[in-house]
Amino acid sequence: MPKDTHSADSTKVIHQPEILSKDLLEIISGANETVDFCIDYRGLTFLVANKPLWKAITEMIAKGTRSRFITEITQQNVNYCNLLMKHSSEVFHDEKVKGNFLIADGGKYLCYVVQNEEKQIIKPILYTELKPFIDTQQYLFDNLCNRSIPAKEKIREIGRGIRGNFIDTIRNPSEIQKIAIELIDSATYEILVLFSTINSFYRAEYAGMLNTLWQASERGVTIKILIQAEDNNQLREMIQKRIRQNRLPINIQYITKPLQSKIATLVIDQAVSLAIEVNDDTKKIFDESVGIGIYSNNESTVSSCISIFETLWIQSEFDKQNKVKQAYFKMFKGFELRDEVYDRRWSFGQTTKQKKENTSKANND
């Protein structure tokens, strides 16, 4: 903090907005262990929209400083929360949060109120390093954090609340395709995709769904894709090449065994799912191949889709490990390997003379 903001007891009320930004930057950049933010929806917008502050926050997290945010999560600021979680921040929801304060390393406290997040108009703030006061605020923050809702749970709730609880059967292939693309566009933090056949993957590419997935990855959404493909190295190389070209952090696994049912599945933010029946897998066009689609935000339906996906994902991991083991054994097959025993005398605390004697003895041996 600048010297002119300190009083004798390291406590000061500051009225100038420009000093606020400077002090925030100094505190955030100087934090080494923890920074705890309790901010309302306006304060969250202020932090993310202010480029120097946002840069300081991301750099702070990158160097290993733990950050926690308690804020009111709404449909309007979900993307901001997703950005924070992307950078490994812990985010929690509390609809009663008013005002803004942060605690850095348990020794610095800064309080402010944002009146207009766009123009960054701020009410007077309080800065202090008074330990008894900070300890009290830290205790309050920790208790509030324990009672708050994790951000992912609130985001799922928001997703389900847009239309209420529903399970829709879609029979028009064009409508199914439209819903799939809209869902991918709406994703804020996670997309799970299961292609039950190789041709399902090709049809999704032809229909433009893969481009939408790549775009979602570019804005920070975590994407996990499962593809049923036995040992199609050409397909795998093509997919990996595209991911490398676009530098996309997309996780892809392959299922070697054919699935019992040919159903492509899409799960968005663990809140909504779309299961697409494959009627004729030989068709190249999406509209000609699919049957009905089950579109739902029902918790049990979505949880079932997630459970199936995770089970298959784990199975694909086992398959990959088995292939590595087989390649390893094949590599060393035919080699005559033998065990060798190495014997060496270790001594500690020897004098220089003793070391020379032992070295000379070893050389003679």
C-alpha positions in Angstrom: 0.0 0.0 0.0 1.2 3.6 -0.7 2.5 5.3 2.4 0.0 8.2 2.1 -2.9 5.7 2.7 -1.6 4.5 6.0 -2.3 6.0 9.4 -0.4 5.2 12.6 -2.3 2.0 13.1 -2.2 1.0 9.4 -5.8 1.8 8.9 -7.1 4.4 6.5 -10.3 5.4 4.7 -9.7 6.3 1.0 -12.0 8.3 -1.2 -10.2 8.4 -4.6 -11.2 5.7 -7.1 -7.8 5.8 -8.8 -6.1 4.9 -5.5 -8.5 2.0 -5.1 -7.4 0.4 -8.4 -3.8 1.0 -7.5 -4.2 -0.6 -4.0 -6.1 -3.6 -5.4 -3.3 -4.2 -7.8 -0.6 -4.0 -5.2 -2.4 -6.3 -2.7 -3.4 -8.9 -5.3 0.1 -8.9 -7.0 1.8 -9.1 -3.6 -0.2 -12.0 -2.2 1.8 -15.2 -1.8 -0.4 -17.7 0.0 -4.1 -16.8 -0.1 -6.5 -14.2 -1.3 -10.2 -14.4 -0.2 -12.8 -12.3 -2.1 -16.3 -11.6 -0.9 -17.9 -9.6 -3.7 -21.4 -8.9 -5.0 -22.3 -9.3 -8.7 -21.2 -5.7 -9.5 -17.8 -6.3 -7.8 -17.3 -9.5 -9.8 -18.0 -7.6 -13.1 -15.6 -4.8 -12.0 -12.8 -7.3 -11.3 -13.1 -9.1 -14.6 -13.8 -6.1 -16.8 -10.8 -4.2 -15.4 -7.9 -5.5 -17.5 -5.0 -4.7 -15.2 -6.9 -6.2 -12.2 -7.9 -9.3 -14.1 -4.3 -9.8 -15.3 -3.1 -9.4 -11.7 -5.6 -12.1 -10.6 -4.6 -14.6 -13.2 -0.9 -14.1 -12.6 -1.5 -14.4 -8.8 -3.3 -17.8 -9.4 -0.6 -18.9 -11.8 2.1 -18.6 -9.2 0.3 -20.9 -6.8 -1.7 -18.5 -4.6 -4.9 -20.0 -3.4 -8.0 -17.8 -4.3 -11.6 -18.1 -3.0 -14.5 -16.1 -4.3 -17.9 -15.8 -2.6 -20.4 -14.0 -4.8 -24.0 -14.0 -6.0 -24.1 -16.2 -9.1 -26.7 -15.2 -11.7 -27.5 -16.2 -15.2 -25.8 -12.9 -16.3 -22.4 -13.5 -14.6 -22.1 -17.3 -15.1 -19.4 -16.7 -17.7 -17.3 -14.7 -15.2 -17.6 -17.5 -12.7 -16.6 -20.0 -15.3 -13.5 -17.8 -16.1 -12.5 -17.9 -12.5 -12.9 -21.6 -12.2 -10.9 -22.1 -15.4 -8.0 -20.4 -13.7 -8.4 -22.8 -10.7 -10.2 -20.4 -8.3 -12.6 -21.8 -5.8 -16.0 -20.1 -6.4 -19.1 -20.1 -4.1 -22.6 -18.7 -4.3 -24.4 -16.7 -1.7 -27.4 -14.6 -2.8 -27.1 -12.3 0.2 -23.6 -10.9 -0.5 -23.5 -7.1 -0.4 -20.5 -4.9 -0.8 -17.0 -6.1 -1.5 -13.9 -6.9 0.6 -10.8 -9.1 0.3 -8.2 -10.5 2.7 -4.7 -11.2 1.5 -2.3 -13.6 3.3 -4.4 -13.1 6.5 -2.7 -9.7 7.0 -4.3 -7.2 4.6 -7.9 -6.2 4.4 -9.5 -4.0 1.8 -13.2 -3.0 1.6 -15.0 -1.1 -1.1 -18.5 -0.7 -2.7 -19.0 -0.5 -6.5 -21.9 1.8 -7.4 -21.5 1.5 -11.2 -19.4 -1.4 -12.6 -19.3 0.0 -16.2 -18.0 3.5 -15.2 -16.2 2.0 -12.2 -17.7 4.5 -9.7 -16.7 3.4 -6.2 -17.7 4.4 -2.7 -15.0 5.1 0.0 -13.0 2.1 1.0 -11.3 0.9 4.1 -7.8 -0.6 4.2 -6.2 -2.0 7.3 -3.5 -4.3 8.5 -4.8 -4.4 12.1 -4.5 -8.1 13.0 -7.4 -8.5 15.5 -9.8 -6.9 13.0 -8.6 -9.0 10.1 -8.8 -12.2 12.2 -12.4 -11.4 12.9 -13.2 -10.8 9.2 -11.3 -14.0 8.2 -13.4 -16.0 10.7 -16.6 -14.5 9.2 -15.4 -15.3 5.7 -14.5 -18.9 6.5 -17.9 -19.5 8.0 -19.7 -17.9 5.1 -17.6 -20.0 2.7 -18.6 -23.2 4.5 -22.3 -22.3 4.3 -22.2 -21.2 0.6 -23.1 -23.3 -2.4 -20.3 -24.5 -4.7 -20.4 -22.6 -8.0 -21.0 -25.7 -10.1 -24.1 -26.7 -8.2 -25.5 -23.2 -8.6 -24.7 -23.2 -12.3 -26.5 -26.5 -12.7 -29.5 -25.1 -10.8 -29.6 -22.0 -13.1 -29.5 -24.3 -16.2 -32.4 -26.3 -14.9 -34.3 -23.3 -13.9 -34.5 -21.7 -17.3 -37.4 -23.9 -18.4 -38.2 -25.8 -15.2 -38.0 -29.6 -15.0 -38.6 -31.2 -18.5 -38.1 -34.3 -20.6 -38.9 -33.7 -24.3 -39.0 -36.2 -27.1 -37.8 -34.6 -30.3 -38.7 -36.4 -33.6 -37.6 -33.8 -36.1 -33.9 -34.5 -37.0 -33.3 -30.8 -38.0 -34.7 -29.7 -34.6 -32.4 -32.2 -32.8 -29.4 -30.8 -34.7 -30.4 -27.3 -33.8 -30.8 -28.1 -30.1 -27.4 -29.8 -30.0 -25.6 -26.8 -31.4 -27.5 -24.4 -29.2 -26.6 -26.5 -26.1 -22.9 -26.5 -27.0 -23.0 -22.7 -27.5 -24.6 -22.3 -24.1 -22.0 -24.4 -22.2 -20.2 -22.5 -19.5 -17.7 -25.0 -18.0 -18.1 -28.6 -19.2 -19.3 -30.6 -22.2 -19.4 -34.5 -22.3 -19.9 -36.1 -25.7 -20.3 -39.8 -26.5 -20.2 -40.9 -30.1 -21.5 -44.5 -30.1 -20.1 -45.2 -33.6 -17.3 -43.8 -35.8 -19.9 -42.6 -38.3 -21.7 -40.6 -35.6 -18.5 -38.6 -35.2 -18.2 -38.0 -39.0 -21.8 -36.9 -39.2 -21.3 -34.5 -36.4 -18.3 -33.0 -38.2 -20.3 -32.7 -41.5 -23.2 -31.0 -39.6 -20.9 -28.4 -38.1 -21.1 -29.6 -34.5 -17.4 -30.2 -34.1 -16.6 -26.6 -35.1 -19.0 -25.5 -32.4 -17.2 -27.8 -29.9 -13.8 -26.3 -30.9 -15.2 -22.8 -30.3 -16.5 -23.8 -26.9 -13.1 -25.1 -26.0 -11.5 -21.8 -27.1 -13.7 -19.9 -24.6 -12.5 -22.1 -21.7 -15.1 -24.9 -21.6 -13.7 -28.3 -20.6 -14.6 -30.9 -23.2 -14.4 -34.6 -22.9 -15.2 -36.8 -26.0 -15.6 -40.6 -26.1 -15.6 -42.3 -29.5 -16.4 -45.9 -30.3 -13.5 -46.8 -32.6 -11.7 -50.1 -32.4 -8.2 -49.6 -33.7 -8.8 -46.9 -36.3 -5.4 -45.2 -36.1 -6.2 -43.0 -39.2 -9.2 -41.5 -37.4 -7.3 -40.9 -34.2 -4.4 -39.3 -36.0 -6.8 -37.0 -37.9 -8.5 -35.9 -34.7 -5.3 -35.3 -32.8 -3.9 -33.4 -35.8 -6.9 -31.0 -35.8 -6.6 -30.5 -32.0 -2.9 -29.7 -32.3 -3.5 -27.3 -35.1 -6.0 -25.4 -33.1 -4.1 -25.9 -29.8 -7.3 -27.0 -28.1 -7.3 -28.5 -24.6 -9.8 -31.3 -25.5 -9.7 -34.7 -23.8 -10.5 -37.6 -26.1 -10.7 -41.3 -25.3 -11.6 -44.3 -27.5 -13.9 -47.2 -26.8 -12.6 -50.4 -28.4 -15.6 -52.6 -27.9 -18.9 -52.0 -29.8 -21.7 -50.5 -27.6 -25.0 -52.3 -27.1 -27.0 -49.3 -28.1 -26.3 -46.8 -30.8 -27.1 -43.6 -29.0 -25.0 -40.5 -29.2 -25.1 -38.5 -26.0 -24.4 -34.9 -25.1 -24.3 -33.5 -21.5 -23.9 -29.8 -20.8 -22.6 -28.4 -17.5 -24.0 -31.5 -15.7 -27.4 -29.8 -16.0 -29.0 -30.9 -19.3 -28.6 -33.8 -21.7 -29.5 -34.8 -25.2 -29.5 -38.5 -26.2 -29.8 -39.1 -30.0 -30.9 -42.4 -31.4 -29.0 -43.7 -34.4 -31.4 -45.4 -36.8 -29.2 -46.0 -39.8 -25.5 -45.7 -39.2 -24.7 -46.2 -42.9 -26.1 -42.8 -43.8 -23.7 -39.9 -44.2 -26.2 -37.1 -43.5 -27.3 -36.3 -39.9 -31.0 -35.9 -40.9 -31.1 -39.3 -42.6 -29.4 -41.3 -39.9 -31.0 -40.2 -36.6 -34.3 -41.3 -35.0 -35.7 -39.6 -31.9 -33.9 -37.4 -29.5 -34.5 -37.2 -25.7 -33.8 -33.7 -24.5 -34.0 -33.2 -20.7 -32.8 -31.3 -17.6 -34.4 -33.9 -15.3 -31.8 -34.6 -12.6 -32.2 -38.4 -12.7 -32.0 -38.5 -16.5 -28.9 -36.3 -16.6 -27.2 -38.2 -13.8 -27.9 -41.5 -15.7 -26.2 -40.1 -18.8 -23.2 -38.8 -16.7 -22.9 -42.2 -15.0 -22.8 -44.1 -18.3 -20.3 -41.7 -19.7 -18.0 -41.9 -16.7 -18.1 -45.7 -16.6 -17.2 -45.9 -20.3 -14.4 -43.3 -19.7 -12.9 -45.4 -17.0 -13.1 -48.5 -19.2 -11.3 -46.6 -22.0 -8.5 -45.7 -19.6 -8.1 -49.4 -18.7 -8.0 -50.3 -22.4 -5.3 -47.7 -23.0 -3.2 -48.9 -20.1 -3.5 -52.5 -21.3 -2.3 -51.5 -24.8 0.7 -49.8 -23.2 1.5 -53.0 -21.2 1.2 -55.2 -24.3 3.5 -52.9 -26.3 6.0 -52.9 -23.4 6.0 -56.7 -23.2 6.2 -57.1 -27.0 9.2 -54.7 -27.0 11.2 -56.8 -24.6 10.0 -60.2 -25.9 13.0 -62.4 -26.7 15.5 -60.5 -24.6 17.2 -62.7 -22.0 17.2 -60.5 -18.9 18.8 -61.5 -15.7 18.9 -60.2 -12.2 22.2 -58.7 -11.0 23.1 -58.0 -7.4 25.3 -55.0 -6.7 27.2 -54.9 -3.4 28.9 -51.8 -2.1 30.2 -50.9 1.2 28.9 -47.6 2.5 30.6 -45.6 5.3 29.7 -42.3 6.8 31.7 -39.8 8.7 35.1 -41.1 7.4 38.2 -39.1 7.6 40.1 -38.2 4.5 42.7 -40.8 5.4 40.1 -43.6 5.7 38.5 -42.6 2.4 41.9 -42.9 0.7 42.5 -46.3 2.3 39.1 -47.6 1.2 39.6 -46.3 -2.4 43.0 -47.9 -2.6 41.6 -51.3 -1.3 38.8 -51.1 -3.8 41.2 -50.5 -6.7 43.4 -53.5 -5.7 40.3 -55.7 -5.5 
